[in-house]
Every structure is written in C-alpha cells, then in structure tokens.
Amino acid sequence: MEVVTGALPSIITKLTILATGEYNLQKGLKGEIKFLQEELTAMKGALEDVAKVPAEKLPNGDEIWARNVRELSYDIEDSIDKVMVKFEGRKLDNLHGFRKFTGSNLDWLMQPMVRHKIATEIKEIKSRLQEAINRLQYFIVIDDIWDINLWKIIKNALLDNDVGSRIVVTTRNRDVAEQVGGAYQMKPLSLSKSQKLLYARIFGTRNKNINEDMEKCLDEELAEVSNRILKKCAGVPLAIITIGSLLASKGANKMDWDEVYNSMGTGLHNNFDVGTMRKILLLSYYDLPSHLKTCLLYLSVFPEDFKIERDRLIWMWVAEDFIQCTREGKSLSEIGESYFNELINRSMIQLVNYEYDLENNEYCCVHDMVLELIRILSSKENFVTILHGHKDDTSPTNTVRRLSLQNWKVDHARIGGKTKKQKIRSVVVFSPLNPEPKLWTFGILRVLDLESCRLYKVHFCLKHLGKLTHLRCLHIQNYGGVPRGISNLTSLEVLSIMLVGDSTTIIELGHLTELRVLKISLNSGYTVGLENSLVECLQKLKKINTVDIRGTDLLDRIGLLDAWQAPPHLRRIQLSKCWFSVRPDWMNPSHLRRLTFLAVSVLRLQQEDLAIIGRLPALRDLCLCVDYGLGIVVNGSLFRNLIRCKLLNFMPPVVFHQGAMPMLTDLEFTFDLRKTRRITGSIDSLEFGLENLRALQNIVVRFGDESDREHDTEEAMAVLDLFETGTISWLGHALLLCAVHAFLLPQLASAQCAVHRFALVLEMPFVL
C-alpha cells in the first residue's frame, strides 16, 4: 500500500489510536485530529485512483502531486511516532549492568599474524587448485551476463588448457553474445507448448483436461483471445507464466481477457526484446492491489539471486506497517502469509525448493527481470536506495527512506553527509560494514537487518543501539553478545539471533513486551538462576508469536522450561537442546489452536501424549525428539494437517494406520537397530505401515548407535539386506543412498570397516 498511498493508512490508524486511546489529550486537539483524519482519508482515496493509471498515461502534475503527498505522509508519521513513543516510554528501575562482551572468533581472525597465516594458506590452496585445473577438463556455465566489460574480466580468468573444456554463457544482451562467439539463439515455444503452459498456469496442473485436450477447458471465445495473447508473448516462457497468472486472477471473463490483450501493446512476434517483456511485467504489476505493490517493491532491498526467507520478509513488512489488521481473527503474520502466497500465485516471486531440514522455512527469490523492474520503480518512487558500488540507486532529494548496502567496496561512512539520515526507516546489509556507519543516528529506524552481513568488530556499530527507540525488527548473526541498551528498545517486535547466557541479560529481554518473534542462542556457560530467568522473561512476553531458543551440546538441559506457560496465540515453537521432562499440560489442542510449527524434545513421551499432540488443529510441521519412546501408533484421526514430520529416537514398532497423516509429504525417523534387535529379537519383520501415508514424497531413515562402533558394520549390512530381500518392497523406484560418511562408502560395500553412523536417505517420486 505504501508505494501507492505513502504512510497514509498507517497514519489514519494511529490518529484513531491517539484520539480514542488513553493519551490524555486536550478536547480541542482531539477535534483537530478528527479533521486531519478526514482530510488524509480523502487524500488516500485520490492516491489510490492515481495508482491505477500507468505512469505514462498520467498528467505530469498529478504524478508530482502524488509524490509530494507521499513524502509529506512519511514526515507526518515520523512526528506521530515520536509523540507515541514518548507517551508509552517508561523508566526501567533496578536494572543490573550488562555483562561484558565475550568477543567473537571474528575478532581473532582480524589479528595481523592470523591474517598473514590465512593469506599464505589461501595462496597455497589457489596454487594447488590451479595445478589441478590445468590437468582437467571442465564444464562451466555462466548465467545471465549483461555487461561486455564483465565478460572480458571473466574471460581473462578462464584457462585455455587445450583439453576439450567447454564454457556456456547465457545472456539477454546481443552485444555480449557476439563478444562470446558461437551464439545459439534459443527457440521460442511452439503454439501448442505455449498453450499447455498458459492453461496449466490458469487452471492448475491438477486439471486432467489440460493434458487431454487443452482448448476444451475454454469456450471458443476465450480460446481465441488466449491465442491472440500467446502471439504477443512470442513463445517466451516468463511472459506466458506472468500473463497466465494475471488471467487466473481475472477469472474466465472474455471482457477482462480482451482488456489484458489490449494493454499488452503491439507485441513483436519475431523480435521479442527486453522492452516487450518489461511491458508485460508492468501490466501484471499495475494489476496488483495497492498493498501488494508496496510489499513487492520492498523486495528490491535484496540482491540478485538472493534466497529470501518467508518469515523474515513478512516481519519486515509488519515492522514497516505495510500490513494492516483488517481481517477479524487474523494476526498480522497470518495476513502477511496470505500476501506472500498471493505474490507467488501471481508469479511475481518464485518459491525456492530447499532440502527438508529442521527449520522447514519457505524461501523465495525474484526473477532477474522482475527485480530489475521493481528496482526501477523503487528508485523512481524514492522507495528504496541501493548502494552496490557502481551505479547506485540514489535519491535525487537526498531523502533516503530505505537503505540496502550490497557491496563491501562502498564507503558506508558516506551514508551521512547530505543524506537525511533521520528519515531512514530500514537498513538491510549484505556485506561487511566498511567502515561502520553511525546507525544510532538514524532516529526513526524501524528495521535493522544484519543477518546476511559478516560483522567485523561490529560492537562499534551497535554500542549505541539502545538509542533507536523506534526500532521494531532487529536481525543479527555472528555477534558475541547482546548490544548495550537493548532493554530500551520497547518498540521491538522481532529479535533474532543473539548469543545470551547469563541471567541478567535474559531479564533485560523481558522488558521487550512488544516482542512477537524471539530467536536467541544460549551460550554454553551455566549461570545460577538461568532457568528461572528464562521462564520469567518468556512469561512477560504476552504478545509473543514465535519462540526459537537454541542451546549447545554443552547446554543440553532437562527441565529448562518445565515451568513455562506458553500463551495461546503462539504459532511457532522451536526449542533445541532444551528438554521438557514430560509433555507440558499447555501443549494441547484447546490451548494452542493456532500453532503451525512444533519442534521440541521430551524426556518421556507416552502414546496418549502423542494422541494429544496429534489433535493440534493447525499443526503443519512437527519435530519430536524423545530420550525414550517405545512403540507408538498413529491412527487415522491424528495429524490431519501435518505436512512435514520428524520422529527422533523412537523405538519400533512405529506404526502408521490407514488414513494417518493424510497430507504428510516429508517424513524422517531415527532408531537404534541394536536396541531394536535386543527388544524385538529381529528386524527382518519390522512393519511401519508407510504404505498408508498416501501423500508421502520424501523419507529419511537413520539407523545406528554412535556409542557402539563394534556393531555398526553388522547393523548397516543388515539394513541393506532388509531392503534387498524386499521386506520394504513398496518403495518401487526409490533411490537408495547410503550417506553420512561418503568417504567410507567403498569400504562399506565390502563390509570391512567400522561405520561411525549409518543413514539411509530415500527420495521417492513414486505413485503408490
């Protein structure tokens, strides 16, 4: 919404809070606030009307007026925020001193002698690599080069060792293609393949008619319009997918499809260039609702080909007030998820497939051409400023709203100067700070994201962090402690990830009562009262949505959080190396109705405990680790919405009944074969009922006992026999990969080594 209406929606909401809240304002002032609300609401409506018209069709005066109103709205909101923070701020008494910085390995790496040693080792590695390359054939693919000078630099680094090596370069720039030589012009899709791609995008691949007779999905008039649209797409897949997503949002309405066709311009059937593709992308952009335009443009803060974590992005949107709570019963993060999914469905962003892991996070990326477009639009609207070392997207007015630092060669100290630092709302860093900008001078900063930044001596940069009283979202990695003054950040909603460990520091975090997301790592040192301090801290966080606490191998404590009473609105719980003695009473379906992600360790878990967890209504991801769990049964009434599941250290039999986990696609479980054989007498007849998991696509099975190497080889070979004899014959065309110590595979085949740990990874694109 912001790129269309500036900060007006957020201002109107805040004015309502000021007028009706307990701010003890004078009666006359409340009347002025109401008048201002009405005026700004009218302006918001006018800006929304302007946004529906493509830029080239707008009168110049309207465009200038809209830009000025948006800029003014930011300044108004900044003033309101300062008033509200002053009203809501409160003194914190009896604060203990913060623990001294523990430092980090990064400081050690910066010592001169160590740097010299590392440099010498790197030179030696490069020399050995050069020798190896000179003897080998290599096949190199260099994707998407736009600049001739860049190609020349890369070309000089490539070896011509005359052994038949090959290099493939992809580009959309004809001049680059001619410089490379031997250009192959990709052929466009045929009409039939274009139709198949278009209809699959409109109707979904589950529609069986698409493969049988695509045009039967449409009436004659819509089929004719779609063919005209496809001619303008000229067989370019990205254009077809983008237009297909747009048509899918319109429904099967000929008038709407004709409007899309007429908006596409002339179309260059045999000369489909970048400009034509950009017109199609612009068409899809202008069709977005205003709130999605804003969320999409914010993605321009990320570098090209960057894998963007969904939840990280959503909470940045929330911190910037891009998401307004307009849906009854829905939290801001849930609304943000719907925005994210809608951008996926409209093909403006793309999901990235990562291997199944404990996190189960979703990631997206932005296609290069879409990123180029939104960077142009962001620069034009003064929405995002990017410093990347060459042609920076800087603001002509020196008013920077959002800042993305993407190149370590940039002098970050120059962020000051003529730049109006007090206007910056977001700072996102993807390179080492060089040198450290004085971030504490950014008075209204809301988002500070250093998660993708290598933090060299960053305590100089963060020592005055407590002055950023408007900060809502703070992402930090590779940092040796909690920044000084963290308890002053009473507006903070997201805190991720810091190394904490002493009771005093944890108590400080309890003052951050606006927190929705808390991701922290506990250090390995034990301090007296840590358990009580951690529970006390969590109990104060009444608005918490996500709790992610990580221990270490040295900090593997039982009962650390037994006394915690989790709030009912939690959506994600991830506790690593923090064991519950038994299942907490609050972990039940009537209390945690919104919980979608649960990763916990429980010392003792009974069958009835699993049945209670299995009835959590919204649960999609489960990682359950036990110290001892003998024999569990999952019946057809449990885990109705579960998609991914890990069961760790459970002893067989683990049985899935018919109808169990109907939506499960990913399963991992581990058990000790030696203990299993001792208890059951044999592993040859183990039955899991995996054939009852009808949606299953991927399975990871881990066997072994790390404490007893003597039996490892015997047990590993027994598992191989188990598969070879057909005991698990339902796997069909499954790929069997023995992986944990790849360098031991040759010895494993001859059964002449002691395998430290044995794992089976089964990837199954099969149909039962």
N, C-alpha and C positions, 0 to 999 in steps of 0.2 A: 504493500500500500504506500510506503514512504516515498518511493520514486515518483509516484503519481501525486500524492497529497502531502508530501513532506512529513512533518511531525504532527499534522493537524488531528488525526484520530486519537493519538496518544494525549495531545493537549486537551482535547474535549473531555476525555475520560478523567484526566487529572483535575480539570476545573470542576467537574462534578464532585470529585472527592473533596476538594478544597471547600466547596460551597456547602456540602452536606456533612462533612466529617467533623471531628472534634478538634478544629483548629482555632476556635475562639476568635473568629474574625468579626470585625465590626459589621453591623447590619447593612450600612450603605455599601461597604465593599462587596458584600455578597450579591447585591443588586448589580454592581458593575461586572462581577464575574459572570452572572447570568447573561447580561447583554453581550459580553465578549464571546460567550459560548454560542449564542445565536449567530453572531457575525461570522465566526470561524466555521460554523456548520455550513453556512451559505457558501463560503469560500471553498470548502471541501467539495461540495457538490459541483461547483464550477470547474475545479481542477479535475474531477473525475470525468466530466464531459470533454474537457480538453484532451485528456489522455486517450480517449477513444479514437482520436483522429491521428493518422500517421503524420510524422513531423513535417514531411514535405508539403502537406496539404494545409498546414496551419498558417494563418496570417502571422507575420513576424511579431506584431505587437502582442498577440495572445501568448506566444511562446515566451517572450521576455517577461510578461506579467506573471505567468505561471512559475517561471524560475525564481523571480523575486519573492513571490509569496512563499514558496517552499523554503528559501533561505531564511526569510523572516520567521517562519514557523520553528525552525531549529533554535533560533535565538530566544524565542518566547519560551520554548520548552526548557531550555537551559536555565532560564530565570526561575521558572516554576519549580524545577528540580532542586535548585539551591534553597528555595523557601521551604520545600517539603522536608529536605534533609535536615535543615536547621530545627524545624518543629519536632521531627521524630528523633533527632540525636539525643542521646542521654549519656551522662558521665558513668564510667565504669569504675566502681570503687574496689579497693582491696586487690588490685592486680599485682601478681607476682612478676618479677623480672623474667624476661625471656631467656631461654638457655642460649649459651654462646653457640655461634655457628660451628658445626662439626667439620666444615670444609667438605671437599669432594675430591674424587680422583682426578677431576679436570684440573684442579689447581696443581696437583703433582705433575700432570702431563705438561704443564706450561713451564716447568723448571728448565733452565737452559741446558743442563747436562743431559736431561732426559730427552729434550727436543733434538739435541745433536745425535744421540744414540738412535732415536727413531728415524731421523732423516737418513742416517747411514744404512739402517736396515731396509728402508724403503728403496734406496738406490740399489742395494743388493738384490732385492726382490725384482725390481724393474729389469735389472741386467739379466737375471735368470729367465724372466718371462720373455725378454727379447730373444734370447738364445733359443728358447723352446718354440716361439712363433716362427723363427727363421726356418725351422725344420718341418713345420706342419702346414697342411692345407687348412685354410679357414674359410668359413662362410659367414659374412657379416651383412646384417640388414640394418640400414639407417633410415628411420622412418620420418617422413614429413619435414623435409628441409625446404625452407622458404628463401633463404638468402644465399646468393652466389659466393659472397666472401666467406660465409660459414663453411660452405662446401670446400672451398680452397684450403681452409685450415684443416678440416678433417682429412682431406685427400693427402696432405703432406704427412699426416701421421700414419697413413696406411702403408704397409710393406708390400713391395713387389718382389716376392721371393721365387717367382717363376716355377711354382709347383702346382699350378692349377687352382689357385684360390679364387673365390667369387665374392663380389660385393653387389648388393641390391640396394638402390636408393629410391625412396618414394617421395614424390613432390607434387604440388599443385601449381608450381611455377614453371612455365615452359622454358624460360631462360636457364633455370637450374638444370632442367632435363637435358638441354642442349650442351651445357658445360660437362655434364657427367658422361654423355655419349651413349649411343645404343639405346635410345629411349623406346620403351614399349608403351603405347597408348592403351590404357585399359578400355575394354569394350563395354558399352552400356548394357544394361539388362534388356533382354527381349521383351516384347509387349506381354507375352504370356507369363514370364517370370516377374515382370513388374506388377501385373495384376495379382499374382499369387501373394507377393509381398504386401501390396496395398490392402487386399481383402483380409489377409491374416492380421494386419495391424488394426483394421477397423472392427472386425468381428471376433478376433481372438483365434488362436490356433486350435482351440478345442472344438471349433465348428467343423464337423466332419464334411460338410458340403463343400468346403473350400478346396479340398483335395480332389473331390469327385467332379464337381462342375461349379467353378467359382462364380460365374455370372448368374447362376440360379439363386445366389444369395441376394441379388439385387433385382429390382424391377427393370424394365427396359430403359426407362428414362434415366435412372441413376447409373446404370451400366454405361450409357452413352456419355454422361457427364464425367464419370470416372476415367473413361478412356481419353477424353479431351484433357483432363488434368494430368494424366500419365504422360501424354505427349509433351506437355510443358516441363515435366520432371526429367525428360530425356534419358530415362534409364539409370539415373543416379540414385543409389540406394538410400543415402541420407535424406535426399529430397523426398523420396517416396515415403519413408518412415515418418518424417516430420509432417508431411501433408496427411498421411493416414491417421496420425494421432489427432490432428486438427479435425478431420472429418468425423472421427469417432466421437469427439466431444459435441458435434453438431446433431448427431442422430441422422436417420435416413430421411432427410428432407431435401428435395431437389432444389428448392429456392436457396437454401443455405449453401448447398454444394456449388450452385451456379455463382453465388457471391464469392466463394473461395476461388473458383476458377477465374473470375473477372479480376480478382485482386492480385493474381499472380504475375501480372504484366504480360509482355508479349511472348516470353519463352523463346529460347534459342535452341531449336531442335538439334542442330548439328554443331553448336558452339556453346555448350553449357559451361559457363565460366563461374568464377568465384562470386561475381556480382549477382548473377542469377540465383545462385544458391542463397546468398545473403537476403535477397528479396523474399524467398520462401521462408527463411528463418524469421525474418521480420514480421511476416504475415502471422506466423504462429505466436510470436511474442506479443503483438498487438491484440491477439485474441485472448490472451491470458487475463484473468481477473486482476484488478489492481494490486491486491495483496500478494499474488503470486509473482507479479512483475518485480516487486520490491525484493522478495525472497530470492528470486533468480539472479538479480543484479548483484546481490551480496556475494554470490559465488565468485565474482571477479576478484575477490581478495586472495583466492587460491591460485598457485602457479599451474602452468600447463601440465597435464597428465597426473596431477596430484590426486591421491585416493582420499576422499573426504569421508570421515566417519559421520554417519547419520545423526547420532545423538549429539555429538559435538556441534554440528551445524545447527540443529534445532535450538539448542540452548543459546547459541549466539543470536539467532533470530529473536528469541524471547528477551534476551538482555537488551536488544535494540528496540523493543516494543513493536516489532513487525507483526506480532501475533496478539490479537485482541480476543479476550474470552467472551465470545458471542454465543457459544453453544452451551445450553444448560446441561450440567452434569459432566462436561468435558474439561479436563485440565489443559493448561497451555501446551504441555508437551504432547498430549494426545492430538490437539488441533495441529501442532507442528508436524506430527507424523502424517496427518492427512494432507497437509501442504506438500510434504516431501513426496508422498505417493502420487499426488496429482501431477507434480513435475515429471515424475518417472513415466506416468501414463501418457503424458503429452510429448514424450521423447525429448524434453529439454535437458534432462540429465539422464545418465545411464547407470544402472546398477553394476557393481563390480563383484565378481564371484571370487571370494576368498575361501581357502580351505577351512573346513569345520574346525573351530577351536573353542577354547573355554569361554572366550568373550562373546561369541555369537553376535558380534556387531555387524550391522549392514554398512556398506560403503558405496559411494557413488563417485562418478567422475563426470567432467563436462567435455563434450566433443570439442576438438580444437576450433572448429568453425563457429560453434555456439559461444565458446569462450571469447573468441575474437570479437564477436558481435556484442556481447554484454560488456566487454571492456570498453568498446567504442561508446556504447550508450551510457555506461557509468561515468566515463570521462566527460561526456557532453553534459550530463546532469550534475556534475561535481559530486557524485555519489561515493566513489572510491578513488583514492590516489595511490598509484603503484610506483614504488622505487625499485627498479631492477637493473640499473646500471647503464642502460643505453638510452633509448628514447623513453624517458619517464612520462607517465600519465599524470602530469602535474596540473594543479588548478590555476587558471589564469587570475583568479581573485586572491590567491594565497590563503584562501579559507579551505582547510582540509577537514573533512568530516570523518573519513575512514582511511586508515593508512596501512598499506601492505608492503613490507620490506622483504624483497625476494633475492637480493644479491649481496654477498659479503663484501664486494668491492665498493659498494656505495658508502659514502661518508655519512653515517647515520647522525653524526653530530649536527649536520646541516638541516636537520628537521626543524631546528629553531629558526633563527634569522627572521625572514619576512613571513614565514608560515605562522598563522594564528593558532598556536598550539592549544589554546584554551577552548577551541571549537572541536577538537578531535574526540570522537566517540568510540572508535575501535582502532586498536593497533594489533596487527597479526604479523608475526615474524617467522620467516622460513630460512634465515641464515644467521650466522654469528653476528652479534651486535658489534659494530666497527666504526667508532667506539660506541660506548653505551649512551644512547640519548637520555636526557633527563626526563624520564617518563613521569615522575612525580609532579612535573609542572603542567601536565595535561589535566586541567582541573575538573573536566566533566567526563573523563574517560569511563566508559561502561564495560568494554571488552578488552582484556589484555591476554592475548594467546601466544605463549612462548613454547607450546607443546612440540613444535617442529623445529625449534631453534636449539643449536648447541650453545649452551650457556657458559661462556668463558668468563670467570670472575664476575658473575652476574650479580653478586651481592652489592656491588657498587651501584648497579642499576636499580635494585629493589629495596635498598635500605630505607627509603622514604615512602615505601608503598602505602603505608597507613594514611597518607595524606589524600589518597584517591577515594574520597568518601562516596563518590557516585558509582564506583566500580561494582559491577554485577556478575561478571564472568571472568574467572582467572584460571588459566591453564598453564601449568609449569611442569617441566620434566628436568631431570638431571640437576636437581638443586639440592644442596646439602642441608636444608633446614627450612624452618618457617620464617618468612620475612618479618622484620620488626614492625610492630604496629598492626598486625593482622586483625586484632580484635576491634580496631577502629572501623573496619570495612563492614559496617552494619547494613549496607545495601546489597552485600554479596549474595548471589543466588547459586552460583556454581563455583566449586573449588576442587581443582584436580591438577596434579597429583603431587604431594609433597612428602618428605620423609619426616615423620614425627615419632616421638617415642617417650618423652618424659611427661609426667602428669600435668605439669604447669602448662606446657604447650597445648595439650589436649583440652584443658579447661578453657584456654583462650578461645579455642574454636567453638566452644559452647555459646559464646556471645554472638555468633553469627546466626541470629534467629531467623533470617530470611532465606537461609540455605535451602535449595531444592535438591542439589546434587553435591554429594561429598565423596570424593575419591582420594584416599590417603594410603600411604605405605608406612607401616610401623617399622622402626629400626630394630636391630637385634638386641639392643641393650635393655635389660629389665630394670624398671624403676618401681619402687614401692607405691602401691595405690593406683597402678595403671588401669586395672580392671574397673575400679570404681569411678575413676576419672572419665574413662571412655564411655561407660554407661551413663554417667551424669551428663556428659556432653550430648550424647545422642537423644536423651530424654528432653533436652531443651529445644531440639530442632523440630518444632511442631509442624513445619511445612515441608519436611524432607520427602523427596520423591525417589531418590536413588542413593543407596548406601553401598559403597565399594571399599572394603578395608582389606589390605594385603599385609600379611606377616612375612616372615622369612623362615628358612629352615631352622634357624636358631630360635625363632619365636613361634613355636608350634604349641600354643597353649590350649588346654582343655578348660572349658567353662568361662572363657574370657568374657563372653557376652550373655551368659545364662540369665542375668538379672535384667536384661534389656526388654522393654515392652515396645515392640515396633508399632508405629502409627498405622491406621487402617488404609491410608491413601497411598502407601508405598507401591511402586510399580517395578522396582528392580532391587534385588538384594544379592550382593556378591561378597562372600566372606572367604578369604583364602588364608589357610593356616590359623584359623580361629575356630576351634571346635566347640559345638554345643555338647553338653553331657547327654541330653536326651532331646527329643523334639520339643521346642517351646510350645506352650499352650496357645500362643497367639498365631502360630503357623497353622491356620485352619481356614476353610472356605468362607465362613461367615465373617471373618475379620479382614482377610486380605482378598477382597473381591476384585481389585484392580491389578494384582501382582501378575506380571507377564514373564519375569525372569527370576529364577531362584538358583543360586549356587552356594551350597552350604555343606559343612561336614558335621556329622552327628556320630557320637561315640557308639551309641547303641540305638538301633532302629528296628522296631517291630513291624510285623505285617500290618497291624491296624494303623500305625503311623504312616506307612506308605499309602494306605487307603485314604487317609485324611488329606495328605498332600495331593493325591490324585484327583481330589474333587475341587481343587482351586480352579475357579471358573475361567479365568483369563490366562492361565499359565501356558506359555508357548515354548519356553526354554527351561530345562532342568539339568543341573549338575549336582548329583547327590553322592557324597563320599561317606563311607562308614568305616569304622575300625573293625567291626564285626557285624555281618549280616547274613544269616543262614536261611536260605530258601525263601524266596518271595514269589508271589503270584500276582500278575497284573491282569485283572479281568476286563471284560468289555465295557464296563461302566466308568472306568478311570481314565484320566488324562485325555479328555475328549478333544482338546485344542492343542495338545503338545506337538511341536514340530521337531525339536531337537532334544536329545536326551543323553546324559552320561550317567552310568551307574558304576561306581568305582569301589572295588574291594568287596563286592557282594559274593557270597559263596553259592555255588549251584545247589539245588536247581533254581534257576531264574526262568520262569515260565510266563509266556505271553499267551493269553487265551484268545479265542476267536473274537474279533471286534475290538481288541485292545488298541489303544493309541491310534485311532483311525487316520490321523493327519501326520503321523511321525514320518519324517524323511531321513533323519540322521540319528544313528544310534552308536554309542560307544559303551563297552563294558569291559571290566578287568576282573580276573580272578586268579587265584594261585592253584596251578594244576596239581602240585604235590599235595597240598592240603585237601584239595578236592578228591584226589585218588584215595587219600587216607580215610576220608569220611565216607565216600560213596563206594569205595572199593574198585571203581573202574571209571574211565572217562569215555569208553567206547560207545556207551548208550546214552550220552547226555542229550536231553531234549530241551530245546528252548522255546519252541513254538514260533520261531522267527517267520515262518511262512504265514502266520496270522497278521503280520504287520504289512498290510496291503499297500501302503504308500511309501514303504522304505526304499531309499535310493542309495544310501551310503552307510557302511558299517565299519567300525574299528573295533577289533578284538585284541585285547592284550592279555597274554599269559605269562606266568613266571613268578619267581620268588627271588628278589635281589639278594636276600640274605643267605642263600644256599646255592652256590655255583656248582656244586658237585653234581646236582641232578639236572642242571639246566639243559644240557645237550639231550639227555634222555627225554625230558619233557617236550623239548622243541620238536624232536623227531616223532614223538607220539602224536603231537598235534598235526604234523604233516600226514601221518598215517590216517588220522581221523578224517582228513579231507580226501585223501587218495582213495580210501575204501568206500567213499560215497555216503558216509554217515550224514554229511550235510550236503546232500545231492541237490537240494532245491536251489543252490546258488547259480546254476545254469552257466552263463558265460562270465561269471565273476572273475576278476583279475586277482590272483593270489600273489601278494608281495610280502616277502619276509623282510621287515625293515626295523631297525633300531640301531644296529651296528653294521652298516653296509659293507665295511671293510672285512667283516667276518663271514660274509655270505659264501665265498668259495669253500672255506673250512666247514661251514655249517652243512653244506651239501654232502661232504664226506664224513660228517659226524665225528670229527677228530679234534674238536676244540670245546672249550667251556664258554658258552654264550652267557654274557652278563645278564641280558634281558632279552626276551623273545616277544615279538609282536607280529600280529597279522593285520594288514590293512586291506580291506576288501572293498573295492569300488564296484558298485553294481548298477549299471544302467540296464536293468533287466525288467521283464514283464512276467509276473507270476501267472 
